[in-house]
Amino acid sequence: MSLSILLLEDDEMLGETLASLLEMEGYAVVWVKRGNDVLDLTFDTRYDLYIFDIGVPDIDGLELLASLRDGEDDTPAIFISARTDIASIMRGFESGAYDYLKKPFFPEELLVRIRARFQPKHGAIECGAWQYDPVKRVLRQDGKLVPLGEVQQTLLHLFMTNIGRVIDKSDLLECLNQPSDSALRVAINKLKQTTNLPIKNIRGLGYMLETC
């Protein structure tokens, strides 16, 4: 069964582009342009993924997702928005989204974010020249085994199984033997030096392994 996606985007050109691209990838897409349409559809139908613009008619995407979460709807959600200020981004994650894509963006980047979120965890995860086996917890670069210490390996597992998603600092601190903000910074910098992975600090939220 294909992934079912509810797309909320009031821009005609962008909405049509995204809907067509997602359908070409084999996803089942329902495209709507108003917040109230989402409320009507989700009352009777369960979706695998929400992709919400924020500035839409009736009810904005932030309030919409927050209300869905209050109704115990835990469907994964991505925001796509022209709002690039940190306050809006923080509100996006606080309202329950796992990702926030800032406009303008290449439509193919959205596909990468979706694949990263829904990639089967039993298969190898590709990230540039890196291949990670989440079951055996083994990292390879161009097929060659890369040895990692216990802390680095635990951090790597979190990042590689959550590509494109902000990981809360509290979850990362649990990977350390003696948790502290400074120890976490050191451990992540060491991991970045060892792997050269694009791990980014999202101020006030946590860390994220960006799209490879």
VOBA-1610 file (N, C-alpha, C; in pm, whole numbers, padded with zeros to 5 digits, always signed):
BEGIN
Met+00085-00120+00000Met+00000+00000+00000Met+00088+00124+00000Ser+00056+00223-00085Ser+00137+00344-00095Ser+00111+00435+00024Leu+00210+00521+00050Leu+00199+00618+00158Leu+00090+00718+00124Ser-00002+00743+00218Ser-00109+00840+00196Ser-00071+00973+00258Ile-00079+01079+00178Ile-00032+01211+00220Ile-00145+01313+00205Leu-00165+01394+00309Leu-00258+01506+00303Leu-00174+01633+00290Leu-00185+01698+00175Leu-00107+01818+00145Leu-00196+01941+00158Leu-00154+02035+00242Leu-00224+02163+00260Leu-00136+02274+00205Glu-00175+02330+00092Glu-00098+02437+00028Glu-00192+02522-00056Asp-00202+02651-00024Asp-00297+02736-00095Asp-00238+02802-00219Asp-00108+02789-00240Asp-00047+02841-00362Asp-00072+02741-00475Glu-00145+02786-00577Glu-00189+02697-00684Glu-00072+02629-00755Met+00029+02707-00792Met+00141+02652-00869Met+00223+02554-00786Leu+00257+02594-00662Leu+00336+02507-00577Leu+00259+02381-00540Gly+00132+02399-00505Gly+00051+02283-00467Gly+00041+02182-00580Glu+00019+02230-00701Glu+00009+02140-00815Glu+00141+02070-00842Thr+00252+02145-00829Thr+00385+02088-00850Thr+00414+01977-00749Leu+00389+02005-00621Leu+00417+01907-00516Leu+00327+01785-00528Ala+00199+01808-00554Ala+00106+01696-00567Ala+00147+01604-00682Ser+00184+01663-00795Ser+00225+01584-00911Ser+00353+01507-00883Leu+00449+01573-00820Leu+00577+01509-00789Leu+00558+01391-00694Leu+00477+01412-00590Leu+00453+01307-00492Leu+00379+01188-00555Glu+00285+01218-00642Glu+00211+01110-00709Glu+00302+01032-00803Met+00397+01101-00868Met+00493+01033-00954Met+00582+00937-00876Glu+00601+00969-00747Glu+00680+00881-00660Glu+00597+00764-00608Gly+00470+00760-00642Gly+00384+00649-00601Gly+00304+00674-00475Tyr+00307+00798-00424Tyr+00231+00830-00304Tyr+00086+00865-00341Ala-00005+00835-00252Ala-00146+00872-00270Ala-00166+01008-00204Val-00195+01110-00284Val-00197+01248-00236Val-00337+01307-00243Val-00378+01370-00132Val-00498+01453-00131Val-00451+01595-00107Trp-00479+01684-00203Trp-00433+01823-00194Trp-00551+01914-00163Val-00538+01992-00056Val-00640+02090-00019Val-00574+02226+00001Lys-00658+02331+00005Lys-00604+02468+00009Lys-00648+02547+00132Arg-00735+02490+00215Arg-00787+02562+00332Arg-00774+02475+00457Gly-00748+02540+00570Gly-00733+02467+00695Gly-00856+02386+00733Asn-00974+02442+00709Asn-01097+02371+00745Asn-01114+02242+00665Asp-01059+02239+00542Asp-01066+02118+00461Asp-00992+02003+00530Val-00881+02037+00595Val-00804+01936+00667Val-00886+01879+00782Leu-00950+01966+00857Leu-01032+01921+00970Leu-01144+01829+00923Asp-01205+01865+00810Asp-01313+01782+00757Asp-01262+01644+00715Leu-01149+01640+00645Leu-01097+01514+00593Leu-01044+01423+00704Thr-00975+01482+00802Thr-00914+01400+00906Thr-01016+01349+01006Phe-01138+01400+00999Phe-01242+01351+01089Phe-01277+01205+01056Asp-01271+01171+00928Asp-01310+01036+00886Asp-01195+00952+00830Thr-01084+01018+00795Thr-00977+00947+00724Thr-00845+00960+00798Arg-00770+00852+00797Arg-00637+00849+00859Arg-00532+00856+00749Tyr-00436+00945+00764Tyr-00328+00961+00667Tyr-00195+00918+00730Asp-00098+00889+00643Asp+00035+00850+00691Asp+00125+00970+00715Leu+00096+01081+00645Leu+00182+01200+00655Leu+00101+01325+00624Tyr+00128+01431+00702Tyr+00074+01563+00673Tyr+00187+01652+00622Ile+00159+01728+00516Ile+00250+01832+00470Ile+00169+01961+00469Phe+00200+02050+00562Phe+00119+02170+00583Phe+00197+02298+00557Asp+00140+02385+00473Asp+00184+02523+00470Asp+00129+02590+00596Ile+00187+02702+00636Ile+00140+02770+00757Ile+00038+02879+00725Gly+00072+02968+00631Gly-00017+03080+00601Gly-00126+03042+00502Val-00228+02974+00551Val-00340+02930+00466Val-00471+02985+00521Pro-00578+02989+00439Pro-00708+03041+00485Pro-00772+02956+00596Asp-00861+03017+00669Asp-00944+02957+00775Asp-00868+02942+00907Ile-00767+02856+00906Ile-00689+02831+01028Ile-00547+02800+00984Asp-00449+02870+01042Asp-00313+02851+00992Asp-00258+02714+01031Gly-00154+02674+00962Gly-00101+02539+00979Gly-00054+02509+01120Leu+00003+02609+01188Leu+00051+02588+01324Leu-00065+02553+01418Glu-00170+02634+01415Glu-00286+02609+01500Glu-00355+02478+01460Leu-00356+02452+01331Leu-00420+02331+01281Leu-00352+02206+01336Leu-00220+02199+01325Leu-00150+02080+01374Leu-00161+02069+01526Ala-00154+02183+01595Ala-00168+02180+01741Ala-00304+02123+01781Ser-00408+02161+01709Ser-00542+02110+01742Ser-00553+01961+01711Leu-00488+01917+01605Leu-00488+01774+01573Leu-00415+01694+01681Arg-00304+01751+01728Arg-00230+01683+01835Arg-00312+01678+01964Asp-00385+01785+01993Asp-00473+01785+02110Asp-00580+01677+02098Gly-00616+01644+01975Gly-00714+01539+01950Gly-00651+01402+01939Glu-00526+01390+01985Glu-00451+01264+01988Glu-00423+01209+01848Asp-00408+01298+01751Asp-00367+01259+01617Asp-00215+01273+01610Asp-00145+01162+01602Asp+00002+01164+01604Asp+00063+01143+01465Thr-00013+01169+01360Thr+00037+01154+01224Thr+00161+01240+01203Pro+00272+01184+01150Pro+00392+01265+01123Pro+00358+01384+01034Ala+00424+01497+01061Ala+00391+01620+00988Ala+00517+01697+00950Ile+00512+01757+00831Ile+00617+01846+00783Ile+00554+01981+00754Phe+00617+02088+00802Phe+00573+02221+00764Phe+00656+02270+00645Ile+00590+02335+00549Ile+00658+02405+00440Ile+00610+02549+00448Ser+00703+02642+00466Ser+00659+02779+00494Ser+00761+02882+00451Ala+00711+03000+00415Ala+00797+03114+00384Ala+00843+03184+00512Arg+00787+03145+00625Arg+00828+03205+00752Arg+00960+03142+00795Thr+01067+03221+00795Thr+01200+03169+00823Thr+01256+03216+00957Asp+01177+03294+01032Asp+01225+03341+01162Asp+01227+03227+01261Ile+01318+03233+01357Ile+01338+03125+01452Ile+01214+03101+01537Ala+01137+03207+01565Ala+01017+03190+01647Ala+00915+03100+01576Ser+00896+03122+01446Ser+00802+03039+01371Ser+00851+02895+01361Ile+00982+02879+01339Ile+01038+02744+01330Ile+01020+02670+01463Met+01047+02740+01573Met+01030+02678+01704Met+00884+02641+01728Arg+00793+02730+01689Arg+00650+02700+01706Arg+00610+02579+01622Gly+00674+02567+01506Gly+00645+02453+01420Gly+00677+02321+01487Phe+00795+02314+01546Phe+00834+02191+01616Phe+00754+02172+01745Glu+00727+02281+01814Glu+00651+02272+01939Glu+00507+02226+01915Ser+00454+02259+01798Ser+00316+02218+01768Ser+00307+02072+01726Gly+00423+02008+01705Gly+00420+01864+01680Gly+00476+01817+01548Ala+00538+01906+01469Ala+00597+01863+01341Ala+00732+01797+01366Tyr+00772+01708+01275Tyr+00904+01648+01286Tyr+01004+01716+01192Asp+00954+01802+01103Asp+01043+01870+01010Asp+00982+02003+00968Tyr+01068+02094+00923Tyr+01026+02229+00882Tyr+01110+02267+00762Leu+01047+02281+00647Leu+01116+02312+00523Leu+01085+02455+00484Lys+01190+02537+00471Lys+01172+02679+00444Lys+01164+02707+00294Lys+01062+02784+00256Lys+01048+02825+00117Lys+01146+02940+00087Pro+01196+02948-00036Pro+01175+02852-00146Pro+01265+02730-00128Phe+01222+02617-00180Phe+01303+02496-00172Phe+01283+02417-00302Phe+01379+02329-00329Phe+01363+02241-00444Phe+01263+02133-00407Pro+01159+02111-00488Pro+01060+02009-00455Pro+01121+01873-00425Glu+01232+01841-00492Glu+01298+01711-00468Glu+01349+01700-00325Glu+01378+01815-00263Glu+01425+01811-00124Glu+01317+01756-00032Leu+01192+01788-00063Leu+01081+01734+00016Leu+01078+01582+00005Leu+01103+01529-00113Leu+01106+01383-00131Leu+01214+01320-00044Val+01330+01385-00037Val+01440+01333+00045Val+01399+01328+00191Arg+01333+01432+00239Arg+01290+01436+00379Arg+01188+01325+00408Ile+01099+01301+00313Ile+00997+01197+00332Ile+01062+01060+00334Arg+01154+01036+00241Arg+01221+00906+00235Arg+01299+00881+00363Ala+01365+00986+00414Ala+01444+00970+00537Ala+01356+00931+00654Arg+01235+00988+00660Arg+01145+00959+00772Arg+01083+00822+00762Phe+01051+00779+00641Phe+00976+00655+00624Phe+01060+00538+00572Gln+01192+00560+00563Gln+01279+00452+00519Gln+01273+00338+00620Pro+01256+00213+00575Pro+01253+00100+00668Pro+01379+00094+00753Lys+01359+00082+00884Lys+01474+00087+00974Lys+01557-00042+00972His+01504-00150+00909His+01580-00273+00904His+01680-00272+00788Gly+01667-00177+00694Gly+01756-00171+00580Gly+01870-00075+00605Ala+01974-00082+00519Ala+02087+00008+00532Ala+02043+00150+00500Ile+02094+00245+00576Ile+02062+00385+00557Ile+02179+00451+00485Glu+02151+00514+00372Glu+02254+00579+00292Glu+02259+00728+00327Cys+02380+00778+00342Cys+02399+00921+00368Cys+02529+00963+00300Gly+02518+01008+00175Gly+02639+01040+00099Gly+02723+00915+00079Ala+02850+00923+00120Ala+02941+00808+00106Ala+02926+00709+00220Trp+02838+00741+00314Trp+02822+00657+00432Trp+02706+00560+00418Gln+02725+00439+00474Gln+02618+00339+00482Gln+02610+00293+00627Tyr+02490+00299+00683Tyr+02473+00263+00825Tyr+02370+00152+00838Asp+02408+00047+00908Asp+02318-00065+00939Asp+02261-00041+01078Pro+02132-00002+01089Pro+02076+00032+01220Pro+02050-00089+01309Val+02051-00209+01253Val+02032-00330+01333Val+02164-00372+01396Lys+02268-00385+01313Lys+02401-00422+01363Lys+02475-00302+01421Arg+02424-00182+01392Arg+02485-00055+01436Arg+02629-00047+01387Val+02644-00069+01258Val+02775-00067+01192Val+02776+00043+01088Leu+02883+00125+01088Leu+02899+00233+00993Leu+03010+00198+00894Arg+02981+00221+00766Arg+03081+00200+00662Arg+03091+00324+00574Gln+03211+00350+00527Gln+03233+00457+00430Gln+03282+00393+00301Asp+03202+00407+00195Asp+03233+00342+00068Asp+03263+00194+00087Gly+03186+00132+00177Gly+03198-00011+00201Gly+03299-00052+00305Lys+03382+00041+00353Lys+03486+00009+00451Lys+03436+00040+00592Leu+03458-00054+00684Leu+03412-00040+00821Leu+03479+00078+00890Val+03399+00157+00963Val+03451+00273+01037Val+03431+00246+01186Pro+03540+00228+01262Pro+03526+00201+01405Pro+03488+00327+01482Leu+03395+00312+01577Leu+03350+00423+01659Leu+03347+00381+01805Gly+03369+00478+01894Gly+03357+00452+02036Gly+03210+00437+02074Glu+03185+00395+02197Glu+03047+00367+02240Glu+02958+00491+02234Val+03008+00604+02283Val+02927+00726+02284Val+02902+00774+02142Gln+03007+00775+02058Gln+02990+00817+01919Gln+02892+00727+01846Gln+02901+00598+01871Gln+02812+00503+01803Gln+02666+00526+01843Thr+02642+00553+01971Thr+02506+00577+02020Thr+02450+00706+01962Leu+02532+00811+01958Leu+02488+00937+01897Leu+02461+00918+01748Leu+02550+00846+01681Leu+02534+00823+01537Leu+02402+00753+01507His+02366+00654+01590His+02243+00580+01568His+02122+00674+01574Leu+02122+00765+01669Leu+02011+00860+01680Leu+02003+00949+01556Phe+02117+01000+01512Phe+02117+01090+01398Phe+02080+01018+01268Met+02137+00900+01246Met+02115+00830+01120Met+01972+00776+01107Thr+01907+00749+01218Thr+01769+00701+01212Thr+01668+00816+01221Asn+01721+00940+01224Asn+01633+01058+01229Asn+01685+01167+01136Ile+01730+01129+01016Ile+01785+01227+00922Ile+01680+01333+00888Gly+01721+01460+00899Gly+01631+01569+00869Gly+01537+01607+00982Arg+01553+01542+01097Arg+01465+01568+01210Arg+01546+01625+01326Val+01493+01727+01393Val+01560+01783+01510Val+01547+01686+01627Ile+01660+01653+01688Ile+01662+01564+01804Ile+01680+01650+01929Asp+01589+01636+02021Asp+01593+01715+02144Asp+01723+01690+02220Lys+01779+01797+02275Lys+01906+01786+02346Lys+01899+01686+02462Ser+01784+01677+02527Ser+01770+01584+02639Ser+01788+01440+02594Asp+01743+01407+02474Asp+01760+01271+02421Asp+01907+01243+02391Leu+01978+01344+02342Leu+02120+01327+02312Leu+02204+01316+02439Leu+02165+01389+02543Leu+02239+01383+02670Leu+02235+01243+02731Glu+02127+01169+02702Glu+02115+01033+02755Glu+02219+00938+02695Cys+02282+00979+02586Cys+02384+00895+02522Cys+02520+00904+02594Leu+02534+01002+02682Leu+02663+01028+02747Leu+02673+00957+02882Asn+02796+00922+02917Asn+02820+00859+03048Asn+02810+00962+03160Gln+02858+01083+03134Gln+02848+01192+03230Gln+02787+01314+03159Pro+02653+01319+03155Pro+02584+01420+03074Pro+02608+01563+03120Ser+02639+01649+03023Ser+02647+01793+03045Ser+02645+01859+02908Asp+02610+01986+02904Asp+02606+02056+02776Asp+02742+02059+02709Ser+02846+02084+02788Ser+02981+02092+02730Ser+03027+01955+02680Ala+02995+01848+02756Ala+03033+01713+02713Ala+02962+01675+02585Leu+02836+01719+02571Leu+02759+01689+02450Leu+02822+01760+02330Arg+02859+01886+02347Arg+02922+01959+02237Arg+03050+01892+02192Val+03130+01849+02290Val+03257+01781+02258Val+03231+01651+02183Ala+03134+01573+02232Ala+03104+01443+02170Ala+03053+01460+02027Ile+02966+01558+02006Ile+02912+01580+01872Ile+03019+01634+01777Asn+03104+01724+01826Asn+03214+01774+01743Asn+03310+01661+01705Lys+03334+01569+01797Lys+03421+01456+01768Lys+03358+01366+01662Leu+03226+01346+01674Leu+03155+01264+01575Leu+03161+01331+01438Lys+03144+01463+01434Lys+03150+01536+01307Lys+03289+01527+01246Gln+03394+01534+01329Gln+03531+01525+01279Gln+03559+01385+01223Thr+03502+01283+01288Thr+03525+01145+01245Thr+03452+01113+01116Thr+03329+01164+01104Thr+03244+01125+00992Thr+03222+01233+00887Asn+03245+01360+00925Asn+03217+01474+00836Asn+03070+01481+00798Leu+02982+01430+00884Leu+02838+01436+00859Leu+02787+01578+00889Pro+02687+01625+00814Pro+02635+01762+00833Pro+02541+01774+00952Ile+02595+01762+01072Ile+02516+01773+01195Ile+02513+01921+01236Lys+02394+01973+01256Lys+02376+02117+01280Lys+02308+02142+01413Asn+02355+02245+01483Asn+02294+02286+01609Asn+02175+02377+01578Ile+02054+02336+01620Ile+01935+02418+01604Ile+01912+02487+01738Arg+01951+02611+01746Arg+01954+02685+01873Arg+01819+02678+01946Gly+01826+02638+02071Gly+01707+02632+02155Gly+01623+02507+02137Leu+01661+02422+02041Leu+01582+02302+02014Leu+01662+02173+02029Gly+01779+02168+01969Gly+01859+02045+01974Gly+01955+02041+01857Tyr+01976+01921+01802Tyr+02067+01902+01690Tyr+01996+01823+01580Met+02045+01839+01457Met+01985+01770+01344Met+02091+01729+01244Leu+02080+01607+01195Leu+02161+01564+01081Leu+02084+01604+00956Glu+02138+01703+00885Glu+02069+01755+00768Glu+02069+01654+00654Thr+01988+01680+00555Thr+01981+01593+00439Thr+02120+01574+00380Cys+02158+01448+00358Cys+02294+01419+00312Cys+02308+01448+00163
//
